[in-house]
């Protein structure tokens, strides 16, 4: 999948947040800026069955396995934040995981579109900004024992 390069100042800092009160996306952004970890948003909707599965089943499994530790994460309901979703979604399909990796003063965005199983999400989260897996054992510890 190709990487989309986004300007940190104009896209993430100002356009995303402006002067709005703090929310989950804003908090995740500031944690990412502080920690240097990638920023990951799950875009979904309450009316979308696949989104509910990703939010209520898949992501909790990924979290229990410890695979959200390396990222700053927030869930975005596209009906609550339609302009925000329109700016960052690739197409109209949901659910979408969007991962932003810092590259100096810019951000690179990668997308995982549609319902995914926990292993696929873990691989996506464990991938370095270059697009290659950071370490297979970081998201499949049982495999490293073989």
Backbone torsions as a table, in degrees:
resi	resn	phi	psi	omega
1	UNK	NA	137.5	-179.8
2	UNK	-74.4	152.9	178.9
3	UNK	-94.6	137.3	175.3
4	UNK	-102.6	123.0	-179.2
5	UNK	-91.9	130.3	-177.8
6	UNK	-121.0	143.7	176.2
7	UNK	-77.1	125.5	-177.9
8	UNK	-62.1	-45.0	-174.7
9	UNK	-68.7	-52.2	-174.5
10	UNK	-77.6	-31.8	-174.9
11	UNK	-94.1	-59.2	-173.9
12	UNK	-79.5	-44.6	-173.5
13	UNK	-76.0	-54.4	-174.5
14	UNK	-87.9	-55.6	-174.9
15	UNK	-66.1	-37.3	-178.0
16	UNK	-70.5	-41.7	-169.5
17	UNK	-111.9	-35.3	-178.2
18	UNK	49.1	-130.5	179.9
19	UNK	-111.8	20.6	-179.3
20	UNK	-65.5	153.4	176.4
21	UNK	-62.8	161.2	-179.2
22	UNK	-61.3	143.1	176.2
23	UNK	-147.5	-176.9	-175.5
24	UNK	-60.2	-42.6	-179.9
25	UNK	-65.3	-43.3	-179.8
26	UNK	-64.2	-44.5	178.1
27	UNK	-60.7	-44.6	179.2
28	UNK	-62.4	-40.4	178.3
29	UNK	-60.2	-48.2	-178.4
30	UNK	-66.6	-36.3	175.5
31	UNK	-64.3	-40.6	178.3
32	UNK	-62.5	-43.4	178.6
33	UNK	-62.0	-35.7	-178.6
34	UNK	-77.3	-42.5	-173.8
35	UNK	-91.1	-22.7	-175.0
36	UNK	81.6	2.9	178.4
37	UNK	-75.7	154.7	175.1
38	UNK	-60.3	152.7	177.8
39	UNK	-103.0	126.8	-177.6
40	UNK	-127.6	128.3	175.3
41	UNK	-116.3	137.2	167.3
42	UNK	-102.8	116.0	176.2
43	UNK	-95.7	129.3	-179.7
44	UNK	-157.2	-173.2	-179.5
45	UNK	-149.6	149.8	-178.7
46	UNK	-66.5	-27.6	-179.2
47	UNK	-80.5	-5.6	-174.6
48	UNK	-99.9	111.3	-179.1
49	UNK	-57.8	-42.9	-179.4
50	UNK	-65.1	-34.4	177.8
51	UNK	-65.9	-41.7	179.6
52	UNK	-64.4	-39.4	177.9
53	UNK	-63.5	-45.5	179.3
54	UNK	-60.8	-46.7	-175.8
55	UNK	-72.0	-43.6	-170.7
56	UNK	-94.3	-19.1	-177.1
57	UNK	-122.2	-57.0	-173.6
58	UNK	-65.2	-52.7	-177.8
59	UNK	-64.5	-39.4	174.8
60	UNK	-61.1	-35.7	176.1
61	UNK	-65.2	-42.5	178.3
62	UNK	-62.3	-42.0	179.9
63	UNK	-65.8	-44.5	179.3
64	UNK	-60.1	-32.4	178.5
65	UNK	-78.3	-4.1	177.6
66	UNK	85.7	11.8	-173.9
67	UNK	-87.9	2.1	172.9
68	UNK	-99.4	-3.4	-177.0
69	UNK	-61.3	-30.5	-175.1
70	UNK	-90.3	6.2	-178.4
71	UNK	-135.8	163.4	171.5
72	UNK	-104.4	122.8	-167.7
73	UNK	-120.7	145.6	171.7
74	UNK	-150.0	146.3	173.9
75	UNK	-95.6	135.5	179.0
76	UNK	-122.3	118.4	174.4
77	UNK	-82.8	120.0	-174.8
78	UNK	-66.6	-22.4	178.1
79	UNK	-79.6	-28.3	176.7
80	UNK	-79.5	-29.4	-176.3
81	UNK	-133.7	63.3	-174.2
82	UNK	-62.7	-39.9	-179.6
83	UNK	-67.0	-41.3	177.9
84	UNK	-61.5	-47.5	-179.6
85	UNK	-62.6	-44.0	-179.2
86	UNK	-60.2	-37.3	-178.5
87	UNK	-66.9	-35.8	-171.1
88	UNK	-108.5	-17.3	179.7
89	UNK	-75.2	150.2	173.0
90	UNK	-101.0	103.2	-175.9
91	UNK	79.3	-165.0	-176.4
92	UNK	-106.7	0.5	-176.8
93	UNK	-75.4	140.8	171.0
94	UNK	-133.8	152.1	3.6
95	UNK	-77.2	157.5	173.1
96	UNK	-138.5	130.7	168.3
97	UNK	-95.8	128.5	178.0
98	UNK	-120.7	124.4	-179.7
99	UNK	-112.6	126.8	177.5
100	UNK	-109.4	122.9	175.8
101	UNK	-112.5	136.9	177.2
102	UNK	-71.7	140.8	173.3
103	UNK	-138.2	81.8	-174.4
104	UNK	70.1	-122.4	179.5
105	UNK	-95.9	13.8	-179.6
106	UNK	-121.3	166.8	176.8
107	UNK	-122.1	143.4	172.6
108	UNK	-110.9	132.7	-179.1
109	UNK	-107.9	138.0	173.1
110	UNK	-128.4	152.1	-171.5
111	UNK	-126.9	141.7	170.1
112	UNK	-125.9	109.2	-170.1
113	UNK	-105.9	134.4	177.7
114	UNK	95.3	169.8	178.7
115	UNK	-65.7	138.4	-176.9
116	UNK	-133.9	156.4	175.4
117	UNK	-84.1	163.6	-177.0
118	UNK	-57.5	-35.6	179.7
119	UNK	-65.5	-42.0	179.6
120	UNK	-65.9	-40.9	177.8
121	UNK	-64.0	-43.2	179.2
122	UNK	-60.8	-41.8	177.5
123	UNK	-62.7	-42.0	178.9
124	UNK	-62.0	-42.9	-179.3
125	UNK	-71.1	-28.7	-177.2
126	UNK	-88.9	2.4	-178.2
127	UNK	-83.5	133.7	177.0
128	UNK	-69.8	165.0	-178.0
129	UNK	-60.8	-20.8	178.2
130	UNK	-72.1	-12.0	179.8
131	UNK	96.7	1.1	178.9
132	UNK	-104.2	150.1	179.5
133	UNK	-57.8	135.7	179.8
134	UNK	-66.8	-44.9	179.6
135	UNK	-171.5	121.7	-178.0
136	UNK	-57.5	-39.9	-177.4
137	UNK	-68.3	-18.8	-179.5
138	UNK	-70.1	-21.4	178.3
139	UNK	-122.3	-2.3	173.6
140	UNK	-139.1	69.0	-176.1
141	UNK	-58.8	-29.6	-179.7
142	UNK	-66.0	-27.9	179.2
143	UNK	-71.1	-32.6	-177.6
144	UNK	-71.0	-17.6	179.3
145	UNK	-80.9	-11.7	-177.7
146	UNK	-79.8	NA	NA
